[in-house]
Amino acid sequence: MQPAIESLQTLTDLFKEVGGQYRVFDMGCRLSKLTSNQFSEFESCQKPYPLPWLKHAWVGILLWQNQQQEAAPTIWFLKFPLDEQGYMVQASRDEFLNQLLDTIGTNMLDKQESAALADKLQHSNLAFTPDQDRMAAFNAQARSLLKQPASELYLPVRDYLLRDDLSDGWQALGVQGFADLAQRMEDNAELAKLVAAKVSDMPAPVLTAVAVQCENSQLPYQVSAAFLQRGQTSTDMGEQVICLRAISQASNAQARSAWLQQLMAVGQEVGVELLAAVASKCQGDLREPQVLAAFVEACAADQGVFNGLVGELMYQQDLREAILALVRSPERSERMAQAFGAFIQG
């Protein structure tokens, strides 16, 4: 091995060694960008993973040459196991890194070597394949980052939304087109205006297709307001959850927080679909004491739900401390205390 290769201790070291550029995305609860510092600190166990899910860090890694925008980038999807405090289990990463270096060295941006890398990844226990919606979101953001045009599925989606009647014609639209739509709204005021005007008329399948892509981006205010209004006026729980997912990263956090507290108010039945959406998509809102209290109280109605969802959130240090303070408070309900007691014993 060359000295340069021997000195590589982390994937971050490797990325710097091969040259070019790279971007890391979290792909657990939704698609979101990680800074290079966040990933480096996670790899070196200086900090826990910021967005753990199912006891793993789910990341998508995009690598590309500086001067070769037309060349196909190198893409990895890796899931790193976490310990109980959310830190990387480094042994699994080290094994993968060593195998990678032994196989192709630092030539991963070479076309032929990239093919060898892809084959290697297929046999790694760290590799995973994103679901169709998440893969489409990743592709849309990668195209934008690399200054590439939207996919050929984008224009049919936009043209469909320009129609007066949305009741038909959506069946032939592709998932990638909806992902491209969501990605481009942030910097296209006319497109955002169009989508906002159409949210109230979207058939349920279209509403869902748009919403699950909107959760991966910062929505323009008018679009998030349209989703919020449709969710608040709907009596269908499934539609409410879909609208909540759409606005989960939007800037109108105060209105979303108020709606969440209304949906999870004490004395009403709260469906597991809604609770799962709050736990996975609205973690920022759970940092508000009132929202967290309503969520944990609602989860306490079902021990299995409590164990699964509250237990998952305990992997995030700040939420863990807030949950512990909540369940230890003398003002907490007896139901919440019993649910937490069973969770600790179980």
C-alpha positions as CSV (number, residue, x, y, z in Angstrom):
1,M,0.0,0.0,0.0
2,Q,1.1,3.5,-0.7
3,P,1.8,5.7,2.4
4,A,-1.1,8.0,1.4
5,I,-3.5,5.1,1.5
6,E,-2.1,3.7,4.7
7,S,-2.8,7.1,6.4
8,L,-6.5,7.0,5.4
9,Q,-8.5,6.4,8.6
10,T,-12.0,7.6,7.6
11,L,-14.2,8.0,4.6
12,T,-13.7,11.7,4.9
13,D,-9.9,11.2,4.6
14,L,-10.6,9.1,1.4
15,F,-12.9,11.8,-0.1
16,K,-10.1,14.4,0.3
17,E,-7.5,12.1,-1.1
18,V,-9.3,11.3,-4.3
19,G,-9.9,14.9,-5.2
20,G,-13.1,16.2,-6.8
21,Q,-16.0,17.2,-4.7
22,Y,-18.5,15.4,-2.5
23,R,-21.8,16.0,-0.7
24,V,-23.3,13.8,2.0
25,F,-27.1,13.5,2.5
26,D,-29.0,12.0,5.4
27,M,-31.6,9.6,4.0
28,G,-33.2,8.2,7.1
29,C,-36.4,10.0,8.0
30,R,-36.3,12.2,4.9
31,L,-33.6,13.6,2.5
32,S,-31.6,16.4,4.0
33,K,-28.1,17.7,3.5
34,L,-25.3,17.0,6.0
35,T,-22.3,19.4,6.2
36,S,-18.9,18.0,5.7
37,N,-18.1,18.9,9.3
38,Q,-21.2,17.0,10.6
39,F,-20.2,13.9,8.8
40,S,-16.5,14.2,9.8
41,E,-17.4,14.7,13.5
42,F,-19.7,11.7,13.3
43,E,-17.0,9.5,11.7
44,S,-14.4,10.5,14.3
45,C,-17.0,9.9,17.2
46,Q,-16.7,13.5,18.3
47,K,-20.5,13.8,18.1
48,P,-23.4,11.4,17.7
49,Y,-25.2,11.2,14.4
50,P,-27.6,14.2,14.2
51,L,-30.5,12.3,12.5
52,P,-30.5,8.7,13.7
53,W,-33.3,6.3,12.6
54,L,-33.8,2.6,13.4
55,K,-30.4,2.6,15.2
56,H,-28.5,3.5,12.0
57,A,-27.2,6.5,10.2
58,W,-28.6,6.3,6.6
59,V,-26.4,8.4,4.2
60,G,-26.2,9.0,0.5
61,I,-22.8,10.1,-0.8
62,L,-22.3,11.9,-4.1
63,L,-18.8,12.3,-5.5
64,W,-17.9,14.1,-8.7
65,Q,-14.9,15.5,-10.6
66,N,-14.4,19.3,-10.5
67,Q,-14.2,19.9,-14.2
68,Q,-16.3,17.0,-15.6
69,Q,-19.9,17.9,-15.0
70,E,-20.9,15.7,-17.9
71,A,-19.3,12.6,-16.3
72,A,-21.5,10.3,-14.3
73,P,-20.9,10.9,-10.5
74,T,-20.1,8.2,-8.1
75,I,-23.0,7.5,-5.7
76,W,-23.0,5.4,-2.5
77,F,-25.9,4.5,-0.2
78,L,-24.5,3.3,3.2
79,K,-26.1,2.6,6.6
80,F,-23.8,2.8,9.6
81,P,-24.9,1.0,12.8
82,L,-25.0,3.2,15.9
83,D,-24.4,2.5,19.6
84,E,-26.9,3.3,22.3
85,Q,-25.8,7.0,22.4
86,G,-26.0,7.5,18.7
87,Y,-22.3,7.3,17.9
88,M,-20.8,5.4,15.0
89,V,-19.8,1.7,15.5
90,Q,-16.5,2.3,13.9
91,A,-15.5,-1.3,13.4
92,S,-18.1,-1.7,10.6
93,R,-16.8,1.4,8.8
94,D,-13.2,0.4,9.2
95,E,-13.8,-3.0,7.7
96,F,-15.6,-1.5,4.7
97,L,-12.9,1.1,4.2
98,N,-10.1,-1.4,4.3
99,Q,-11.9,-3.7,1.8
100,L,-12.5,-0.7,-0.5
101,L,-8.9,0.4,-0.5
102,D,-7.7,-3.1,-1.1
103,T,-10.0,-3.4,-4.1
104,I,-9.7,-0.1,-6.0
105,G,-7.4,2.1,-4.0
106,T,-8.2,5.8,-4.4
107,N,-9.3,5.7,-8.1
108,M,-13.0,5.6,-7.3
109,L,-13.8,8.5,-9.7
110,D,-12.3,6.6,-12.6
111,K,-15.1,5.1,-14.7
112,Q,-13.8,1.5,-14.7
113,E,-12.9,1.6,-11.0
114,S,-16.3,3.0,-10.2
115,A,-17.9,-0.1,-11.7
116,A,-15.7,-2.2,-9.5
117,L,-16.8,-0.1,-6.5
118,A,-20.5,-0.6,-7.4
119,D,-20.0,-4.3,-7.4
120,K,-18.2,-4.2,-4.1
121,L,-20.9,-2.2,-2.5
122,Q,-23.5,-4.8,-3.5
123,H,-21.8,-7.3,-1.3
124,S,-21.3,-4.9,1.7
125,N,-23.6,-5.2,4.7
126,L,-23.4,-1.4,4.9
127,A,-25.1,-0.9,1.5
128,F,-28.8,-0.3,1.1
129,T,-31.2,0.7,-1.7
130,P,-33.5,3.7,-1.0
131,D,-37.2,3.3,-1.7
132,Q,-38.5,4.8,-4.9
133,D,-39.6,8.1,-3.4
134,R,-36.3,8.8,-1.6
135,M,-34.3,7.7,-4.7
136,A,-36.2,10.2,-6.8
137,A,-35.6,13.0,-4.2
138,F,-31.8,12.2,-4.2
139,N,-31.7,12.2,-8.0
140,A,-33.5,15.6,-8.1
141,Q,-31.1,17.2,-5.6
142,A,-28.1,15.6,-7.3
143,R,-29.1,17.1,-10.7
144,S,-29.6,20.5,-9.1
145,L,-26.2,20.3,-7.4
146,L,-24.5,19.3,-10.5
147,K,-26.3,22.0,-12.5
148,Q,-28.0,19.4,-14.7
149,P,-31.4,19.8,-16.2
150,A,-34.5,18.1,-14.7
151,S,-35.5,14.7,-15.8
152,E,-37.7,14.2,-18.8
153,L,-40.5,13.3,-16.3
154,Y,-40.7,16.9,-14.9
155,L,-42.4,18.7,-17.8
156,P,-45.4,16.3,-17.9
157,V,-46.0,17.0,-14.2
158,R,-45.8,20.7,-14.6
159,D,-48.0,20.7,-17.7
160,Y,-50.6,18.5,-15.8
161,L,-50.7,21.2,-13.0
162,L,-51.4,23.9,-15.6
163,R,-54.6,22.2,-16.6
164,D,-58.0,23.4,-15.3
165,D,-59.2,19.9,-14.5
166,L,-56.9,17.7,-12.4
167,S,-59.3,14.8,-12.0
168,D,-57.7,12.8,-14.8
169,G,-54.3,12.5,-16.5
170,W,-52.2,12.0,-13.4
171,Q,-52.0,8.2,-13.8
172,A,-49.1,8.5,-16.4
173,L,-47.0,10.8,-14.3
174,G,-43.7,9.6,-12.9
175,V,-42.3,9.8,-9.3
176,Q,-39.1,11.5,-10.6
177,G,-41.2,14.3,-12.1
178,F,-42.8,15.1,-8.8
179,A,-39.3,15.1,-7.1
180,D,-38.0,17.5,-9.7
181,L,-41.1,19.7,-9.1
182,A,-40.5,19.9,-5.4
183,Q,-36.8,20.6,-5.8
184,R,-37.4,23.5,-8.2
185,M,-40.1,25.3,-6.3
186,E,-37.7,27.0,-3.9
187,D,-36.0,29.0,-6.6
188,N,-39.0,29.4,-9.0
189,A,-41.7,31.8,-7.7
190,E,-44.0,31.2,-10.6
191,L,-43.8,27.4,-10.1
192,A,-44.5,27.8,-6.4
193,K,-47.5,30.0,-7.1
194,L,-48.8,27.4,-9.5
195,V,-48.5,24.5,-7.0
196,A,-50.0,26.6,-4.2
197,A,-53.0,27.4,-6.3
198,K,-53.6,23.7,-7.1
199,V,-53.1,22.0,-3.8
200,S,-56.8,22.3,-2.8
201,D,-57.9,20.6,-6.1
202,M,-55.3,17.8,-6.3
203,P,-56.7,14.2,-6.3
204,A,-55.5,12.2,-3.4
205,P,-52.8,10.3,-5.4
206,V,-51.4,13.5,-6.7
207,L,-51.5,15.2,-3.3
208,T,-49.6,12.3,-1.9
209,A,-47.0,12.2,-4.7
210,V,-46.3,16.0,-4.2
211,A,-46.3,15.9,-0.4
212,V,-43.8,13.1,0.0
213,Q,-41.4,15.0,-2.1
214,C,-42.1,18.4,-0.4
215,E,-40.9,16.9,3.0
216,N,-37.4,16.8,1.6
217,S,-37.1,20.6,0.9
218,Q,-37.8,24.0,2.4
219,L,-41.2,24.9,0.9
220,P,-42.0,28.5,-0.2
221,Y,-44.5,29.9,2.4
222,Q,-47.4,30.0,0.0
223,V,-47.1,26.3,-0.8
224,S,-46.8,25.3,2.8
225,A,-49.8,27.5,3.7
226,A,-51.9,25.8,1.0
227,F,-51.0,22.3,2.4
228,L,-51.7,23.5,5.9
229,Q,-55.1,24.8,5.0
230,R,-56.0,21.5,3.2
231,G,-54.9,19.5,6.1
232,Q,-56.7,21.6,8.7
233,T,-60.0,21.5,6.7
234,S,-59.8,17.7,5.9
235,T,-61.6,15.2,8.1
236,D,-59.6,12.3,6.7
237,M,-56.7,11.3,8.9
238,G,-54.7,9.9,6.0
239,E,-54.9,13.2,4.2
240,Q,-54.1,15.1,7.3
241,V,-50.9,13.0,7.7
242,I,-49.9,13.6,4.1
243,C,-50.3,17.4,4.5
244,L,-48.3,17.3,7.7
245,R,-45.5,15.5,5.9
246,A,-45.5,18.1,3.2
247,I,-45.0,21.0,5.6
248,S,-42.8,19.2,8.1
249,Q,-39.7,21.3,7.1
250,A,-41.5,24.5,6.2
251,S,-40.8,27.8,7.8
252,N,-44.2,28.4,9.3
253,A,-43.3,26.4,12.4
254,Q,-45.7,28.2,14.8
255,A,-48.8,27.3,12.8
256,R,-47.6,23.7,12.3
257,S,-46.9,23.4,16.1
258,A,-50.4,24.7,16.9
259,W,-52.0,22.2,14.5
260,L,-50.0,19.3,15.9
261,Q,-51.2,20.1,19.4
262,Q,-54.7,20.2,18.1
263,L,-54.3,16.8,16.4
264,M,-52.9,15.2,19.5
265,A,-55.0,16.9,22.1
266,V,-55.8,15.0,25.3
267,G,-59.0,13.1,25.2
268,Q,-59.1,12.2,21.6
269,E,-57.9,9.1,19.8
270,V,-54.7,9.6,17.9
271,G,-53.9,7.2,15.1
272,V,-50.5,5.4,15.0
273,E,-50.0,6.7,11.4
274,L,-50.1,10.3,12.7
275,L,-47.8,9.5,15.6
276,A,-45.3,7.8,13.3
277,A,-45.3,10.8,11.0
278,V,-44.6,13.2,13.9
279,A,-41.8,11.0,15.2
280,S,-40.1,10.6,11.8
281,K,-40.9,13.9,10.1
282,C,-41.5,16.5,12.8
283,Q,-38.6,16.0,15.1
284,G,-37.9,19.8,15.1
285,D,-41.4,20.4,16.5
286,L,-40.8,17.8,19.2
287,R,-38.2,20.1,20.7
288,E,-41.2,22.3,21.7
289,P,-42.2,21.2,25.2
290,Q,-45.9,21.4,24.5
291,V,-45.7,19.3,21.3
292,L,-43.4,16.7,23.0
293,A,-45.8,16.4,25.9
294,A,-48.8,15.9,23.7
295,F,-46.9,13.3,21.6
296,V,-45.6,11.3,24.5
297,E,-49.0,11.3,26.2
298,A,-50.7,10.1,23.0
299,C,-48.1,7.3,22.5
300,A,-48.8,6.2,26.1
301,A,-52.2,4.9,25.0
302,D,-50.5,1.9,23.4
303,Q,-47.4,0.3,24.9
304,G,-46.1,-1.0,21.6
305,V,-46.4,2.4,20.0
306,F,-44.7,4.0,23.0
307,N,-41.8,1.5,23.0
308,G,-41.3,1.9,19.3
309,L,-41.6,5.6,18.7
310,V,-40.5,7.1,22.0
311,G,-37.7,4.5,22.2
312,E,-36.5,5.6,18.8
313,L,-36.4,9.3,19.8
314,M,-34.3,8.4,22.8
315,Y,-31.4,8.0,20.4
316,Q,-31.3,11.8,20.0
317,Q,-29.5,13.2,23.0
318,D,-31.5,16.5,23.3
319,L,-34.9,14.7,22.9
320,R,-33.7,11.9,25.3
321,E,-33.1,14.5,28.0
322,A,-36.4,16.3,27.3
323,I,-38.4,13.0,27.4
324,L,-36.7,12.0,30.7
325,A,-37.6,15.4,32.2
326,L,-41.1,15.0,31.0
327,V,-41.8,11.5,32.4
328,R,-40.1,12.4,35.7
329,S,-42.2,15.5,36.2
330,P,-44.7,15.3,39.0
331,E,-47.2,16.9,36.6
332,R,-47.1,14.0,34.1
333,S,-50.1,11.7,33.9
334,E,-50.3,8.3,35.5
335,R,-50.7,6.7,32.1
336,M,-47.5,8.3,30.9
337,A,-45.6,7.1,34.0
338,Q,-46.9,3.6,33.6
339,A,-46.0,3.5,29.9
340,F,-42.4,4.7,30.6
341,G,-42.0,2.3,33.5
342,A,-43.0,-0.6,31.2
343,F,-40.6,0.7,28.6
344,I,-37.7,0.7,31.0
345,Q,-38.5,-2.8,32.3
346,G,-39.0,-4.2,28.8
